[in-house]
Amino acid sequence: MPSSARSPHPEAAVQFPNWVFSSQDNFDLVLYGPEGEYWKNIGDGLKEDLKLDSNGAPAYQVAS
């Protein structure tokens, strides 16, 4: 049986995903890092990356 099934608080496993999807700001923070440091909003669902790695890819971005 998975360890989460034996946890005294199995509902805790969904608290983080609930927080992530509770607002666009939370979602953006997890996916792209802090706004103003790694990226900036340039309007209507668009972003500009502020920090790039040596390959030209965003320095912080969770694979989606």
ChimeraX commands (.cxc) that place a marker at each C-alpha (Angstrom):
marker #1 position 0.00,0.00,0.00 radius 0.5
marker #1 position 1.42,3.48,-0.83 radius 0.5
marker #1 position 2.73,5.41,2.13 radius 0.5
marker #1 position 0.25,8.25,1.52 radius 0.5
marker #1 position -2.60,5.84,2.24 radius 0.5
marker #1 position -1.15,5.28,5.71 radius 0.5
marker #1 position -0.60,8.95,6.47 radius 0.5
marker #1 position -2.61,10.45,9.32 radius 0.5
marker #1 position -3.18,13.50,7.03 radius 0.5
marker #1 position -3.58,12.27,3.42 radius 0.5
marker #1 position -5.33,15.53,2.47 radius 0.5
marker #1 position -1.98,17.31,2.89 radius 0.5
marker #1 position -0.85,15.76,-0.41 radius 0.5
marker #1 position -3.25,17.98,-2.36 radius 0.5
marker #1 position -2.59,21.25,-0.54 radius 0.5
marker #1 position 0.34,22.26,-2.77 radius 0.5
marker #1 position -1.43,21.59,-6.10 radius 0.5
marker #1 position -4.49,23.41,-4.78 radius 0.5
marker #1 position -2.29,26.42,-3.90 radius 0.5
marker #1 position -0.54,26.36,-7.29 radius 0.5
marker #1 position -3.82,26.38,-9.21 radius 0.5
marker #1 position -5.60,28.83,-6.90 radius 0.5
marker #1 position -4.20,31.89,-8.71 radius 0.5
marker #1 position -2.30,32.86,-11.85 radius 0.5
marker #1 position 0.42,34.49,-9.70 radius 0.5
marker #1 position 1.04,31.23,-7.81 radius 0.5
marker #1 position 1.09,29.25,-11.06 radius 0.5
marker #1 position 3.54,31.68,-12.68 radius 0.5
marker #1 position 5.82,31.65,-9.63 radius 0.5
marker #1 position 6.13,27.87,-9.67 radius 0.5
marker #1 position 6.53,27.58,-13.45 radius 0.5
marker #1 position 8.69,30.61,-14.25 radius 0.5
marker #1 position 10.25,31.81,-10.98 radius 0.5
marker #1 position 9.91,35.24,-9.38 radius 0.5
marker #1 position 8.53,37.88,-11.74 radius 0.5
marker #1 position 10.96,40.75,-12.21 radius 0.5
marker #1 position 13.93,38.50,-11.53 radius 0.5
marker #1 position 13.59,35.73,-14.12 radius 0.5
marker #1 position 10.85,37.10,-16.36 radius 0.5
marker #1 position 8.54,40.06,-16.90 radius 0.5
marker #1 position 4.95,40.24,-18.04 radius 0.5
marker #1 position 4.68,41.95,-21.42 radius 0.5
marker #1 position 0.91,41.68,-21.64 radius 0.5
marker #1 position -1.93,39.38,-22.63 radius 0.5
marker #1 position -0.37,36.04,-21.67 radius 0.5
marker #1 position 3.10,36.96,-22.92 radius 0.5
marker #1 position 6.36,37.01,-21.00 radius 0.5
marker #1 position 9.91,38.10,-21.64 radius 0.5
marker #1 position 12.71,36.03,-20.14 radius 0.5
marker #1 position 15.19,38.15,-18.21 radius 0.5
marker #1 position 17.78,35.48,-17.37 radius 0.5
marker #1 position 18.95,32.89,-19.87 radius 0.5
marker #1 position 21.33,29.97,-19.50 radius 0.5
marker #1 position 24.36,29.41,-21.72 radius 0.5
marker #1 position 22.14,27.75,-24.35 radius 0.5
marker #1 position 19.73,30.69,-24.54 radius 0.5
marker #1 position 16.97,28.87,-22.68 radius 0.5
marker #1 position 15.18,30.37,-19.67 radius 0.5
marker #1 position 17.39,30.07,-16.56 radius 0.5
marker #1 position 14.38,28.98,-14.48 radius 0.5
marker #1 position 11.44,27.13,-15.93 radius 0.5
marker #1 position 9.63,24.00,-14.84 radius 0.5
marker #1 position 8.92,21.61,-17.68 radius 0.5
marker #1 position 5.23,21.72,-18.48 radius 0.5
marker link #1:1,2 radius 0.2
marker link #1:2,3 radius 0.2
marker link #1:3,4 radius 0.2
marker link #1:4,5 radius 0.2
marker link #1:5,6 radius 0.2
marker link #1:6,7 radius 0.2
marker link #1:7,8 radius 0.2
marker link #1:8,9 radius 0.2
marker link #1:9,10 radius 0.2
marker link #1:10,11 radius 0.2
marker link #1:11,12 radius 0.2
marker link #1:12,13 radius 0.2
marker link #1:13,14 radius 0.2
marker link #1:14,15 radius 0.2
marker link #1:15,16 radius 0.2
marker link #1:16,17 radius 0.2
marker link #1:17,18 radius 0.2
marker link #1:18,19 radius 0.2
marker link #1:19,20 radius 0.2
marker link #1:20,21 radius 0.2
marker link #1:21,22 radius 0.2
marker link #1:22,23 radius 0.2
marker link #1:23,24 radius 0.2
marker link #1:24,25 radius 0.2
marker link #1:25,26 radius 0.2
marker link #1:26,27 radius 0.2
marker link #1:27,28 radius 0.2
marker link #1:28,29 radius 0.2
marker link #1:29,30 radius 0.2
marker link #1:30,31 radius 0.2
marker link #1:31,32 radius 0.2
marker link #1:32,33 radius 0.2
marker link #1:33,34 radius 0.2
marker link #1:34,35 radius 0.2
marker link #1:35,36 radius 0.2
marker link #1:36,37 radius 0.2
marker link #1:37,38 radius 0.2
marker link #1:38,39 radius 0.2
marker link #1:39,40 radius 0.2
marker link #1:40,41 radius 0.2
marker link #1:41,42 radius 0.2
marker link #1:42,43 radius 0.2
marker link #1:43,44 radius 0.2
marker link #1:44,45 radius 0.2
marker link #1:45,46 radius 0.2
marker link #1:46,47 radius 0.2
marker link #1:47,48 radius 0.2
marker link #1:48,49 radius 0.2
marker link #1:49,50 radius 0.2
marker link #1:50,51 radius 0.2
marker link #1:51,52 radius 0.2
marker link #1:52,53 radius 0.2
marker link #1:53,54 radius 0.2
marker link #1:54,55 radius 0.2
marker link #1:55,56 radius 0.2
marker link #1:56,57 radius 0.2
marker link #1:57,58 radius 0.2
marker link #1:58,59 radius 0.2
marker link #1:59,60 radius 0.2
marker link #1:60,61 radius 0.2
marker link #1:61,62 radius 0.2
marker link #1:62,63 radius 0.2
marker link #1:63,64 radius 0.2
view
